[in-house]
Amino acid sequence: MDSLGLTNELTKVISSNMHVNIQSISLSSEAGIFKGQVSVVVQNNTILKRLIDNIKKIDGIDKVTRVYKN
């Protein structure tokens, strides 16, 4: 769900708390539903799993999925 400061909280968790670089980010909100795709570079799957878990803890985040790129 979209809420004031959600984008700020999301980027803070990714870049500040986890020290992961954001490669690209695309966010939108329609009818109160927040959607976004964030591309990051991580060193290993352990960091990725921890990052996903931390993003899920953000108030307003309902679902986080990994998208594989070839």
Predicted model as a PDB file, atoms N, CA, C, CB and O in Angstrom, pLDDT in the B-factor column:
MODEL        1                                                                  
ATOM      1  N   MET A   1       0.842  -1.179   0.000  1.00 56.00           N  
ATOM      2  CA  MET A   1       0.000   0.000   0.000  1.00 56.00           C  
ATOM      3  C   MET A   1       0.885   1.239   0.000  1.00 56.00           C  
ATOM      4  CB  MET A   1      -0.957   0.000   1.216  1.00 56.00           C  
ATOM      5  O   MET A   1       1.894   1.306   0.701  1.00 56.00           O  
ATOM      6  N   ASP A   2       0.487   2.200  -0.791  1.00 56.00           N  
ATOM      7  CA  ASP A   2       1.250   3.436  -0.882  1.00 56.00           C  
ATOM      8  C   ASP A   2       1.027   4.266   0.379  1.00 56.00           C  
ATOM      9  CB  ASP A   2       0.853   4.239  -2.144  1.00 56.00           C  
ATOM     10  O   ASP A   2      -0.101   4.414   0.849  1.00 56.00           O  
ATOM     11  N   SER A   3       2.094   4.791   0.906  1.00 68.00           N  
ATOM     12  CA  SER A   3       1.995   5.673   2.065  1.00 68.00           C  
ATOM     13  C   SER A   3       3.102   6.714   1.976  1.00 68.00           C  
ATOM     14  CB  SER A   3       2.090   4.870   3.399  1.00 68.00           C  
ATOM     15  O   SER A   3       4.098   6.532   1.276  1.00 68.00           O  
ATOM     16  N   LEU A   4       2.904   7.799   2.696  1.00 72.00           N  
ATOM     17  CA  LEU A   4       3.876   8.878   2.702  1.00 72.00           C  
ATOM     18  C   LEU A   4       5.216   8.371   3.223  1.00 72.00           C  
ATOM     19  CB  LEU A   4       3.373  10.056   3.554  1.00 72.00           C  
ATOM     20  O   LEU A   4       5.288   7.810   4.317  1.00 72.00           O  
ATOM     21  N   GLY A   5       6.267   8.566   2.453  1.00 83.00           N  
ATOM     22  CA  GLY A   5       7.593   8.167   2.886  1.00 83.00           C  
ATOM     23  C   GLY A   5       7.981   6.737   2.550  1.00 83.00           C  
ATOM     24  O   GLY A   5       9.071   6.298   2.916  1.00 83.00           O  
ATOM     25  N   LEU A   6       7.119   6.001   1.867  1.00 86.00           N  
ATOM     26  CA  LEU A   6       7.422   4.599   1.552  1.00 86.00           C  
ATOM     27  C   LEU A   6       8.660   4.481   0.660  1.00 86.00           C  
ATOM     28  CB  LEU A   6       6.218   3.935   0.866  1.00 86.00           C  
ATOM     29  O   LEU A   6       9.515   3.628   0.897  1.00 86.00           O  
ATOM     30  N   THR A   7       8.757   5.321  -0.349  1.00 86.00           N  
ATOM     31  CA  THR A   7       9.917   5.278  -1.239  1.00 86.00           C  
ATOM     32  C   THR A   7      11.192   5.584  -0.470  1.00 86.00           C  
ATOM     33  CB  THR A   7       9.748   6.269  -2.401  1.00 86.00           C  
ATOM     34  O   THR A   7      12.213   4.926  -0.669  1.00 86.00           O  
ATOM     35  N   ASN A   8      11.138   6.576   0.405  1.00 89.00           N  
ATOM     36  CA  ASN A   8      12.300   6.930   1.212  1.00 89.00           C  
ATOM     37  C   ASN A   8      12.723   5.765   2.094  1.00 89.00           C  
ATOM     38  CB  ASN A   8      12.001   8.160   2.069  1.00 89.00           C  
ATOM     39  O   ASN A   8      13.909   5.450   2.182  1.00 89.00           O  
ATOM     40  N   GLU A   9      11.760   5.125   2.745  1.00 91.00           N  
ATOM     41  CA  GLU A   9      12.061   4.001   3.624  1.00 91.00           C  
ATOM     42  C   GLU A   9      12.659   2.842   2.826  1.00 91.00           C  
ATOM     43  CB  GLU A   9      10.793   3.542   4.367  1.00 91.00           C  
ATOM     44  O   GLU A   9      13.611   2.204   3.275  1.00 91.00           O  
ATOM     45  N   LEU A  10      12.108   2.573   1.656  1.00 91.00           N  
ATOM     46  CA  LEU A  10      12.604   1.496   0.800  1.00 91.00           C  
ATOM     47  C   LEU A  10      14.052   1.725   0.394  1.00 91.00           C  
ATOM     48  CB  LEU A  10      11.734   1.365  -0.441  1.00 91.00           C  
ATOM     49  O   LEU A  10      14.886   0.830   0.538  1.00 91.00           O  
ATOM     50  N   THR A  11      14.356   2.906  -0.110  1.00 90.00           N  
ATOM     51  CA  THR A  11      15.728   3.181  -0.549  1.00 90.00           C  
ATOM     52  C   THR A  11      16.693   3.233   0.633  1.00 90.00           C  
ATOM     53  CB  THR A  11      15.784   4.501  -1.323  1.00 90.00           C  
ATOM     54  O   THR A  11      17.862   2.875   0.495  1.00 90.00           O  
ATOM     55  N   LYS A  12      16.211   3.673   1.784  1.00 92.00           N  
ATOM     56  CA  LYS A  12      17.064   3.712   2.977  1.00 92.00           C  
ATOM     57  C   LYS A  12      17.443   2.299   3.409  1.00 92.00           C  
ATOM     58  CB  LYS A  12      16.351   4.450   4.132  1.00 92.00           C  
ATOM     59  O   LYS A  12      18.601   2.041   3.738  1.00 92.00           O  
ATOM     60  N   VAL A  13      16.482   1.388   3.410  1.00 92.00           N  
ATOM     61  CA  VAL A  13      16.763   0.000   3.792  1.00 92.00           C  
ATOM     62  C   VAL A  13      17.759  -0.623   2.826  1.00 92.00           C  
ATOM     63  CB  VAL A  13      15.465  -0.830   3.827  1.00 92.00           C  
ATOM     64  O   VAL A  13      18.670  -1.336   3.246  1.00 92.00           O  
ATOM     65  N   ILE A  14      17.591  -0.360   1.544  1.00 92.00           N  
ATOM     66  CA  ILE A  14      18.467  -0.973   0.541  1.00 92.00           C  
ATOM     67  C   ILE A  14      19.877  -0.399   0.599  1.00 92.00           C  
ATOM     68  CB  ILE A  14      17.888  -0.778  -0.857  1.00 92.00           C  
ATOM     69  O   ILE A  14      20.845  -1.146   0.746  1.00 92.00           O  
ATOM     70  N   SER A  15      20.000   0.912   0.486  1.00 89.00           N  
ATOM     71  CA  SER A  15      21.333   1.497   0.332  1.00 89.00           C  
ATOM     72  C   SER A  15      22.028   1.835   1.649  1.00 89.00           C  
ATOM     73  CB  SER A  15      21.234   2.732  -0.494  1.00 89.00           C  
ATOM     74  O   SER A  15      23.234   1.624   1.775  1.00 89.00           O  
ATOM     75  N   SER A  16      21.302   2.346   2.614  1.00 85.00           N  
ATOM     76  CA  SER A  16      21.957   2.750   3.854  1.00 85.00           C  
ATOM     77  C   SER A  16      22.173   1.582   4.800  1.00 85.00           C  
ATOM     78  CB  SER A  16      21.144   3.816   4.543  1.00 85.00           C  
ATOM     79  O   SER A  16      23.290   1.343   5.257  1.00 85.00           O  
ATOM     80  N   ASN A  17      21.105   0.858   5.091  1.00 81.00           N  
ATOM     81  CA  ASN A  17      21.193  -0.219   6.080  1.00 81.00           C  
ATOM     82  C   ASN A  17      21.940  -1.440   5.554  1.00 81.00           C  
ATOM     83  CB  ASN A  17      19.805  -0.627   6.519  1.00 81.00           C  
ATOM     84  O   ASN A  17      22.712  -2.055   6.290  1.00 81.00           O  
ATOM     85  N   MET A  18      21.722  -1.794   4.306  1.00 84.00           N  
ATOM     86  CA  MET A  18      22.310  -3.008   3.747  1.00 84.00           C  
ATOM     87  C   MET A  18      23.598  -2.732   2.965  1.00 84.00           C  
ATOM     88  CB  MET A  18      21.304  -3.695   2.846  1.00 84.00           C  
ATOM     89  O   MET A  18      24.321  -3.671   2.629  1.00 84.00           O  
ATOM     90  N   HIS A  19      23.894  -1.477   2.675  1.00 82.00           N  
ATOM     91  CA  HIS A  19      25.069  -1.101   1.889  1.00 82.00           C  
ATOM     92  C   HIS A  19      25.086  -1.813   0.536  1.00 82.00           C  
ATOM     93  CB  HIS A  19      26.350  -1.421   2.666  1.00 82.00           C  
ATOM     94  O   HIS A  19      26.121  -2.304   0.084  1.00 82.00           O  
ATOM     95  N   VAL A  20      23.912  -1.856  -0.097  1.00 89.00           N  
ATOM     96  CA  VAL A  20      23.741  -2.456  -1.423  1.00 89.00           C  
ATOM     97  C   VAL A  20      23.498  -1.314  -2.396  1.00 89.00           C  
ATOM     98  CB  VAL A  20      22.555  -3.505  -1.452  1.00 89.00           C  
ATOM     99  O   VAL A  20      22.723  -0.402  -2.107  1.00 89.00           O  
ATOM    100  N   ASN A  21      24.155  -1.361  -3.544  1.00 88.00           N  
ATOM    101  CA  ASN A  21      23.978  -0.319  -4.548  1.00 88.00           C  
ATOM    102  C   ASN A  21      22.744  -0.591  -5.393  1.00 88.00           C  
ATOM    103  CB  ASN A  21      25.218  -0.215  -5.439  1.00 88.00           C  
ATOM    104  O   ASN A  21      22.531  -1.704  -5.874  1.00 88.00           O  
ATOM    105  N   ILE A  22      21.935   0.451  -5.564  1.00 91.00           N  
ATOM    106  CA  ILE A  22      20.770   0.366  -6.436  1.00 91.00           C  
ATOM    107  C   ILE A  22      21.232   0.648  -7.856  1.00 91.00           C  
ATOM    108  CB  ILE A  22      19.645   1.364  -5.994  1.00 91.00           C  
ATOM    109  O   ILE A  22      21.816   1.696  -8.130  1.00 91.00           O  
ATOM    110  N   GLN A  23      20.966  -0.294  -8.760  1.00 92.00           N  
ATOM    111  CA  GLN A  23      21.359  -0.142 -10.155  1.00 92.00           C  
ATOM    112  C   GLN A  23      20.291   0.638 -10.928  1.00 92.00           C  
ATOM    113  CB  GLN A  23      21.595  -1.523 -10.803  1.00 92.00           C  
ATOM    114  O   GLN A  23      20.616   1.512 -11.732  1.00 92.00           O  
ATOM    115  N   SER A  24      19.027   0.320 -10.682  1.00 93.00           N  
ATOM    116  CA  SER A  24      17.924   1.061 -11.282  1.00 93.00           C  
ATOM    117  C   SER A  24      16.696   0.906 -10.401  1.00 93.00           C  
ATOM    118  CB  SER A  24      17.635   0.572 -12.729  1.00 93.00           C  
ATOM    119  O   SER A  24      16.580  -0.035  -9.616  1.00 93.00           O  
ATOM    120  N   ILE A  25      15.775   1.867 -10.557  1.00 92.00           N  
ATOM    121  CA  ILE A  25      14.564   1.841  -9.746  1.00 92.00           C  
ATOM    122  C   ILE A  25      13.406   2.401 -10.563  1.00 92.00           C  
ATOM    123  CB  ILE A  25      14.754   2.648  -8.431  1.00 92.00           C  
ATOM    124  O   ILE A  25      13.546   3.430 -11.225  1.00 92.00           O  
ATOM    125  N   SER A  26      12.267   1.724 -10.515  1.00 92.00           N  
ATOM    126  CA  SER A  26      11.061   2.158 -11.205  1.00 92.00           C  
ATOM    127  C   SER A  26       9.901   1.976 -10.241  1.00 92.00           C  
ATOM    128  CB  SER A  26      10.833   1.359 -12.539  1.00 92.00           C  
ATOM    129  O   SER A  26       9.610   0.856  -9.820  1.00 92.00           O  
ATOM    130  N   LEU A  27       9.240   3.066  -9.891  1.00 87.00           N  
ATOM    131  CA  LEU A  27       8.164   3.024  -8.909  1.00 87.00           C  
ATOM    132  C   LEU A  27       6.927   3.713  -9.461  1.00 87.00           C  
ATOM    133  CB  LEU A  27       8.604   3.681  -7.589  1.00 87.00           C  
ATOM    134  O   LEU A  27       7.027   4.687 -10.207  1.00 87.00           O  
ATOM    135  N   SER A  28       5.756   3.200  -9.087  1.00 87.00           N  
ATOM    136  CA  SER A  28       4.506   3.839  -9.476  1.00 87.00           C  
ATOM    137  C   SER A  28       3.457   3.574  -8.415  1.00 87.00           C  
ATOM    138  CB  SER A  28       4.030   3.334 -10.855  1.00 87.00           C  
ATOM    139  O   SER A  28       3.575   2.646  -7.616  1.00 87.00           O  
ATOM    140  N   SER A  29       2.429   4.406  -8.424  1.00 83.00           N  
ATOM    141  CA  SER A  29       1.326   4.246  -7.478  1.00 83.00           C  
ATOM    142  C   SER A  29       0.036   4.521  -8.224  1.00 83.00           C  
ATOM    143  CB  SER A  29       1.478   5.197  -6.240  1.00 83.00           C  
ATOM    144  O   SER A  29      -0.098   5.531  -8.915  1.00 83.00           O  
ATOM    145  N   GLU A  30      -0.919   3.599  -8.073  1.00 85.00           N  
ATOM    146  CA  GLU A  30      -2.213   3.771  -8.719  1.00 85.00           C  
ATOM    147  C   GLU A  30      -3.287   3.239  -7.785  1.00 85.00           C  
ATOM    148  CB  GLU A  30      -2.262   3.048 -10.098  1.00 85.00           C  
ATOM    149  O   GLU A  30      -3.210   2.100  -7.325  1.00 85.00           O  
ATOM    150  N   ALA A  31      -4.277   4.053  -7.507  1.00 84.00           N  
ATOM    151  CA  ALA A  31      -5.400   3.688  -6.642  1.00 84.00           C  
ATOM    152  C   ALA A  31      -4.924   3.186  -5.276  1.00 84.00           C  
ATOM    153  CB  ALA A  31      -6.259   2.617  -7.319  1.00 84.00           C  
ATOM    154  O   ALA A  31      -5.504   2.262  -4.705  1.00 84.00           O  
ATOM    155  N   GLY A  32      -3.859   3.807  -4.764  1.00 79.00           N  
ATOM    156  CA  GLY A  32      -3.366   3.448  -3.446  1.00 79.00           C  
ATOM    157  C   GLY A  32      -2.479   2.219  -3.398  1.00 79.00           C  
ATOM    158  O   GLY A  32      -2.037   1.806  -2.326  1.00 79.00           O  
ATOM    159  N   ILE A  33      -2.217   1.632  -4.561  1.00 84.00           N  
ATOM    160  CA  ILE A  33      -1.351   0.453  -4.628  1.00 84.00           C  
ATOM    161  C   ILE A  33      -0.001   0.877  -5.197  1.00 84.00           C  
ATOM    162  CB  ILE A  33      -1.997  -0.680  -5.499  1.00 84.00           C  
ATOM    163  O   ILE A  33       0.076   1.456  -6.281  1.00 84.00           O  
ATOM    164  N   PHE A  34       1.046   0.585  -4.462  1.00 82.00           N  
ATOM    165  CA  PHE A  34       2.420   0.934  -4.814  1.00 82.00           C  
ATOM    166  C   PHE A  34       3.045  -0.260  -5.537  1.00 82.00           C  
ATOM    167  CB  PHE A  34       3.253   1.327  -3.539  1.00 82.00           C  
ATOM    168  O   PHE A  34       2.989  -1.385  -5.042  1.00 82.00           O  
ATOM    169  N   LYS A  35       3.632  -0.019  -6.690  1.00 87.00           N  
ATOM    170  CA  LYS A  35       4.348  -1.064  -7.416  1.00 87.00           C  
ATOM    171  C   LYS A  35       5.723  -0.530  -7.764  1.00 87.00           C  
ATOM    172  CB  LYS A  35       3.574  -1.510  -8.700  1.00 87.00           C  
ATOM    173  O   LYS A  35       5.891   0.654  -8.054  1.00 87.00           O  
ATOM    174  N   GLY A  36       6.695  -1.411  -7.732  1.00 88.00           N  
ATOM    175  CA  GLY A  36       8.029  -0.961  -8.073  1.00 88.00           C  
ATOM    176  C   GLY A  36       8.939  -2.107  -8.427  1.00 88.00           C  
ATOM    177  O   GLY A  36       8.716  -3.251  -8.031  1.00 88.00           O  
ATOM    178  N   GLN A  37       9.959  -1.783  -9.173  1.00 91.00           N  
ATOM    179  CA  GLN A  37      11.002  -2.745  -9.500  1.00 91.00           C  
ATOM    180  C   GLN A  37      12.336  -2.071  -9.225  1.00 91.00           C  
ATOM    181  CB  GLN A  37      10.898  -3.235 -10.992  1.00 91.00           C  
ATOM    182  O   GLN A  37      12.632  -1.000  -9.756  1.00 91.00           O  
ATOM    183  N   VAL A  38      13.132  -2.716  -8.388  1.00 91.00           N  
ATOM    184  CA  VAL A  38      14.428  -2.181  -8.007  1.00 91.00           C  
ATOM    185  C   VAL A  38      15.484  -3.202  -8.406  1.00 91.00           C  
ATOM    186  CB  VAL A  38      14.491  -1.860  -6.475  1.00 91.00           C  
ATOM    187  O   VAL A  38      15.412  -4.360  -7.996  1.00 91.00           O  
ATOM    188  N   SER A  39      16.456  -2.785  -9.196  1.00 92.00           N  
ATOM    189  CA  SER A  39      17.570  -3.655  -9.574  1.00 92.00           C  
ATOM    190  C   SER A  39      18.756  -3.332  -8.682  1.00 92.00           C  
ATOM    191  CB  SER A  39      17.942  -3.485 -11.081  1.00 92.00           C  
ATOM    192  O   SER A  39      19.167  -2.177  -8.569  1.00 92.00           O  
ATOM    193  N   VAL A  40      19.301  -4.364  -8.052  1.00 92.00           N  
ATOM    194  CA  VAL A  40      20.444  -4.186  -7.165  1.00 92.00           C  
ATOM    195  C   VAL A  40      21.524  -5.193  -7.521  1.00 92.00           C  
ATOM    196  CB  VAL A  40      20.026  -4.336  -5.687  1.00 92.00           C  
ATOM    197  O   VAL A  40      21.264  -6.215  -8.156  1.00 92.00           O  
ATOM    198  N   VAL A  41      22.732  -4.882  -7.099  1.00 88.00           N  
ATOM    199  CA  VAL A  41      23.850  -5.810  -7.260  1.00 88.00           C  
ATOM    200  C   VAL A  41      24.264  -6.248  -5.858  1.00 88.00           C  
ATOM    201  CB  VAL A  41      25.059  -5.148  -8.048  1.00 88.00           C  
ATOM    202  O   VAL A  41      24.624  -5.423  -5.018  1.00 88.00           O  
ATOM    203  N   VAL A  42      24.209  -7.556  -5.620  1.00 90.00           N  
ATOM    204  CA  VAL A  42      24.596  -8.095  -4.320  1.00 90.00           C  
ATOM    205  C   VAL A  42      25.736  -9.086  -4.512  1.00 90.00           C  
ATOM    206  CB  VAL A  42      23.389  -8.773  -3.614  1.00 90.00           C  
ATOM    207  O   VAL A  42      25.927  -9.630  -5.599  1.00 90.00           O  
ATOM    208  N   GLN A  43      26.488  -9.309  -3.444  1.00 88.00           N  
ATOM    209  CA  GLN A  43      27.649 -10.183  -3.540  1.00 88.00           C  
ATOM    210  C   GLN A  43      27.282 -11.659  -3.527  1.00 88.00           C  
ATOM    211  CB  GLN A  43      28.598  -9.892  -2.416  1.00 88.00           C  
ATOM    212  O   GLN A  43      27.980 -12.483  -4.117  1.00 88.00           O  
ATOM    213  N   ASN A  44      26.172 -11.997  -2.844  1.00 90.00           N  
ATOM    214  CA  ASN A  44      25.794 -13.404  -2.770  1.00 90.00           C  
ATOM    215  C   ASN A  44      24.324 -13.546  -2.399  1.00 90.00           C  
ATOM    216  CB  ASN A  44      26.671 -14.145  -1.754  1.00 90.00           C  
ATOM    217  O   ASN A  44      23.654 -12.560  -2.094  1.00 90.00           O  
ATOM    218  N   ASN A  45      23.827 -14.779  -2.428  1.00 90.00           N  
ATOM    219  CA  ASN A  45      22.421 -15.056  -2.143  1.00 90.00           C  
ATOM    220  C   ASN A  45      22.052 -14.794  -0.690  1.00 90.00           C  
ATOM    221  CB  ASN A  45      22.099 -16.484  -2.493  1.00 90.00           C  
ATOM    222  O   ASN A  45      20.898 -14.481  -0.397  1.00 90.00           O  
ATOM    223  N   THR A  46      23.004 -14.916   0.221  1.00 93.00           N  
ATOM    224  CA  THR A  46      22.735 -14.654   1.635  1.00 93.00           C  
ATOM    225  C   THR A  46      22.355 -13.195   1.830  1.00 93.00           C  
ATOM    226  CB  THR A  46      23.959 -15.011   2.504  1.00 93.00           C  
ATOM    227  O   THR A  46      21.392 -12.889   2.533  1.00 93.00           O  
ATOM    228  N   ILE A  47      23.108 -12.296   1.212  1.00 92.00           N  
ATOM    229  CA  ILE A  47      22.809 -10.864   1.299  1.00 92.00           C  
ATOM    230  C   ILE A  47      21.474 -10.579   0.624  1.00 92.00           C  
ATOM    231  CB  ILE A  47      23.940 -10.018   0.649  1.00 92.00           C  
ATOM    232  O   ILE A  47      20.684  -9.786   1.136  1.00 92.00           O  
ATOM    233  N   LEU A  48      21.210 -11.207  -0.509  1.00 92.00           N  
ATOM    234  CA  LEU A  48      19.950 -11.010  -1.215  1.00 92.00           C  
ATOM    235  C   LEU A  48      18.775 -11.441  -0.343  1.00 92.00           C  
ATOM    236  CB  LEU A  48      19.947 -11.788  -2.539  1.00 92.00           C  
ATOM    237  O   LEU A  48      17.781 -10.721  -0.249  1.00 92.00           O  
ATOM    238  N   LYS A  49      18.876 -12.599   0.291  1.00 94.00           N  
ATOM    239  CA  LYS A  49      17.793 -13.086   1.147  1.00 94.00           C  
ATOM    240  C   LYS A  49      17.556 -12.134   2.317  1.00 94.00           C  
ATOM    241  CB  LYS A  49      18.111 -14.498   1.667  1.00 94.00           C  
ATOM    242  O   LYS A  49      16.410 -11.842   2.658  1.00 94.00           O  
ATOM    243  N   ARG A  50      18.630 -11.651   2.931  1.00 94.00           N  
ATOM    244  CA  ARG A  50      18.510 -10.717   4.047  1.00 94.00           C  
ATOM    245  C   ARG A  50      17.884  -9.398   3.587  1.00 94.00           C  
ATOM    246  CB  ARG A  50      19.888 -10.460   4.682  1.00 94.00           C  
ATOM    247  O   ARG A  50      17.072  -8.806   4.299  1.00 94.00           O  
ATOM    248  N   LEU A  51      18.270  -8.943   2.389  1.00 95.00           N  
ATOM    249  CA  LEU A  51      17.709  -7.723   1.831  1.00 95.00           C  
ATOM    250  C   LEU A  51      16.206  -7.875   1.607  1.00 95.00           C  
ATOM    251  CB  LEU A  51      18.412  -7.364   0.516  1.00 95.00           C  
ATOM    252  O   LEU A  51      15.428  -6.997   1.981  1.00 95.00           O  
ATOM    253  N   ILE A  52      15.802  -8.982   1.001  1.00 94.00           N  
ATOM    254  CA  ILE A  52      14.382  -9.234   0.767  1.00 94.00           C  
ATOM    255  C   ILE A  52      13.618  -9.279   2.089  1.00 94.00           C  
ATOM    256  CB  ILE A  52      14.188 -10.550  -0.005  1.00 94.00           C  
ATOM    257  O   ILE A  52      12.537  -8.703   2.202  1.00 94.00           O  
ATOM    258  N   ASP A  53      14.174  -9.957   3.078  1.00 95.00           N  
ATOM    259  CA  ASP A  53      13.529 -10.035   4.398  1.00 95.00           C  
ATOM    260  C   ASP A  53      13.370  -8.651   5.020  1.00 95.00           C  
ATOM    261  CB  ASP A  53      14.341 -10.939   5.338  1.00 95.00           C  
ATOM    262  O   ASP A  53      12.333  -8.350   5.610  1.00 95.00           O  
ATOM    263  N   ASN A  54      14.390  -7.812   4.891  1.00 94.00           N  
ATOM    264  CA  ASN A  54      14.327  -6.455   5.452  1.00 94.00           C  
ATOM    265  C   ASN A  54      13.317  -5.581   4.723  1.00 94.00           C  
ATOM    266  CB  ASN A  54      15.699  -5.800   5.397  1.00 94.00           C  
ATOM    267  O   ASN A  54      12.640  -4.762   5.344  1.00 94.00           O  
ATOM    268  N   ILE A  55      13.215  -5.750   3.410  1.00 94.00           N  
ATOM    269  CA  ILE A  55      12.221  -4.987   2.638  1.00 94.00           C  
ATOM    270  C   ILE A  55      10.812  -5.401   3.050  1.00 94.00           C  
ATOM    271  CB  ILE A  55      12.421  -5.202   1.112  1.00 94.00           C  
ATOM    272  O   ILE A  55       9.926  -4.553   3.156  1.00 94.00           O  
ATOM    273  N   LYS A  56      10.597  -6.682   3.280  1.00 94.00           N  
ATOM    274  CA  LYS A  56       9.277  -7.177   3.692  1.00 94.00           C  
ATOM    275  C   LYS A  56       8.844  -6.608   5.036  1.00 94.00           C  
ATOM    276  CB  LYS A  56       9.286  -8.695   3.761  1.00 94.00           C  
ATOM    277  O   LYS A  56       7.647  -6.540   5.317  1.00 94.00           O  
ATOM    278  N   LYS A  57       9.787  -6.204   5.863  1.00 94.00           N  
ATOM    279  CA  LYS A  57       9.474  -5.657   7.189  1.00 94.00           C  
ATOM    280  C   LYS A  57       8.976  -4.212   7.136  1.00 94.00           C  
ATOM    281  CB  LYS A  57      10.699  -5.732   8.074  1.00 94.00           C  
ATOM    282  O   LYS A  57       8.448  -3.705   8.125  1.00 94.00           O  
ATOM    283  N   ILE A  58       9.138  -3.549   5.992  1.00 92.00           N  
ATOM    284  CA  ILE A  58       8.722  -2.159   5.857  1.00 92.00           C  
ATOM    285  C   ILE A  58       7.198  -2.108   5.880  1.00 92.00           C  
ATOM    286  CB  ILE A  58       9.287  -1.522   4.545  1.00 92.00           C  
ATOM    287  O   ILE A  58       6.529  -2.844   5.154  1.00 92.00           O  
ATOM    288  N   ASP A  59       6.659  -1.225   6.726  1.00 88.00           N  
ATOM    289  CA  ASP A  59       5.218  -1.059   6.813  1.00 88.00           C  
ATOM    290  C   ASP A  59       4.669  -0.580   5.471  1.00 88.00           C  
ATOM    291  CB  ASP A  59       4.850  -0.067   7.938  1.00 88.00           C  
ATOM    292  O   ASP A  59       5.094   0.455   4.959  1.00 88.00           O  
ATOM    293  N   GLY A  60       3.738  -1.321   4.909  1.00 84.00           N  
ATOM    294  CA  GLY A  60       3.157  -0.984   3.610  1.00 84.00           C  
ATOM    295  C   GLY A  60       3.626  -1.910   2.508  1.00 84.00           C  
ATOM    296  O   GLY A  60       3.021  -1.935   1.436  1.00 84.00           O  
ATOM    297  N   ILE A  61       4.685  -2.674   2.736  1.00 89.00           N  
ATOM    298  CA  ILE A  61       5.163  -3.637   1.745  1.00 89.00           C  
ATOM    299  C   ILE A  61       4.445  -4.958   1.983  1.00 89.00           C  
ATOM    300  CB  ILE A  61       6.718  -3.819   1.823  1.00 89.00           C  
ATOM    301  O   ILE A  61       4.516  -5.527   3.072  1.00 89.00           O  
ATOM    302  N   ASP A  62       3.761  -5.432   0.969  1.00 87.00           N  
ATOM    303  CA  ASP A  62       2.976  -6.662   1.081  1.00 87.00           C  
ATOM    304  C   ASP A  62       3.705  -7.858   0.488  1.00 87.00           C  
ATOM    305  CB  ASP A  62       1.632  -6.489   0.396  1.00 87.00           C  
ATOM    306  O   ASP A  62       3.607  -8.972   1.004  1.00 87.00           O  
ATOM    307  N   LYS A  63       4.440  -7.623  -0.604  1.00 90.00           N  
ATOM    308  CA  LYS A  63       5.047  -8.739  -1.333  1.00 90.00           C  
ATOM    309  C   LYS A  63       6.359  -8.292  -1.965  1.00 90.00           C  
ATOM    310  CB  LYS A  63       4.081  -9.280  -2.418  1.00 90.00           C  
ATOM    311  O   LYS A  63       6.459  -7.193  -2.511  1.00 90.00           O  
ATOM    312  N   VAL A  64       7.353  -9.153  -1.883  1.00 93.00           N  
ATOM    313  CA  VAL A  64       8.643  -8.904  -2.519  1.00 93.00           C  
ATOM    314  C   VAL A  64       9.016 -10.170  -3.275  1.00 93.00           C  
ATOM    315  CB  VAL A  64       9.754  -8.508  -1.464  1.00 93.00           C  
ATOM    316  O   VAL A  64       9.005 -11.259  -2.701  1.00 93.00           O  
ATOM    317  N   THR A  65       9.344 -10.041  -4.550  1.00 90.00           N  
ATOM    318  CA  THR A  65       9.741 -11.196  -5.343  1.00 90.00           C  
ATOM    319  C   THR A  65      11.037 -10.897  -6.072  1.00 90.00           C  
ATOM    320  CB  THR A  65       8.638 -11.584  -6.340  1.00 90.00           C  
ATOM    321  O   THR A  65      11.353  -9.749  -6.385  1.00 90.00           O  
ATOM    322  N   ARG A  66      11.765 -11.950  -6.330  1.00 90.00           N  
ATOM    323  CA  ARG A  66      13.013 -11.841  -7.095  1.00 90.00           C  
ATOM    324  C   ARG A  66      12.677 -12.070  -8.558  1.00 90.00           C  
ATOM    325  CB  ARG A  66      14.098 -12.869  -6.593  1.00 90.00           C  
ATOM    326  O   ARG A  66      11.970 -13.015  -8.906  1.00 90.00           O  
ATOM    327  N   VAL A  67      13.192 -11.196  -9.406  1.00 83.00           N  
ATOM    328  CA  VAL A  67      12.993 -11.325 -10.852  1.00 83.00           C  
ATOM    329  C   VAL A  67      14.339 -11.672 -11.454  1.00 83.00           C  
ATOM    330  CB  VAL A  67      12.399 -10.008 -11.489  1.00 83.00           C  
ATOM    331  O   VAL A  67      15.312 -10.938 -11.282  1.00 83.00           O  
ATOM    332  N   TYR A  68      14.394 -12.783 -12.156  1.00 77.00           N  
ATOM    333  CA  TYR A  68      15.651 -13.232 -12.763  1.00 77.00           C  
ATOM    334  C   TYR A  68      15.811 -12.587 -14.131  1.00 77.00           C  
ATOM    335  CB  TYR A  68      15.693 -14.780 -12.882  1.00 77.00           C  
ATOM    336  O   TYR A  68      14.865 -12.514 -14.915  1.00 77.00           O  
ATOM    337  N   LYS A  69      17.019 -12.124 -14.401  1.00 68.00           N  
ATOM    338  CA  LYS A  69      17.333 -11.586 -15.724  1.00 68.00           C  
ATOM    339  C   LYS A  69      18.374 -12.477 -16.365  1.00 68.00           C  
ATOM    340  CB  LYS A  69      17.836 -10.114 -15.639  1.00 68.00           C  
ATOM    341  O   LYS A  69      19.315 -12.923 -15.709  1.00 68.00           O  
ATOM    342  N   ASN A  70      18.204 -12.730 -17.636  1.00 57.00           N  
ATOM    343  CA  ASN A  70      19.183 -13.543 -18.395  1.00 57.00           C  
ATOM    344  C   ASN A  70      20.174 -12.657 -19.079  1.00 57.00           C  
ATOM    345  CB  ASN A  70      18.487 -14.436 -19.430  1.00 57.00           C  
ATOM    346  O   ASN A  70      21.072 -13.149 -19.763  1.00 57.00           O  
TER     347      ASN A  70                                                      
ENDMDL                                                                          
END                                                                             
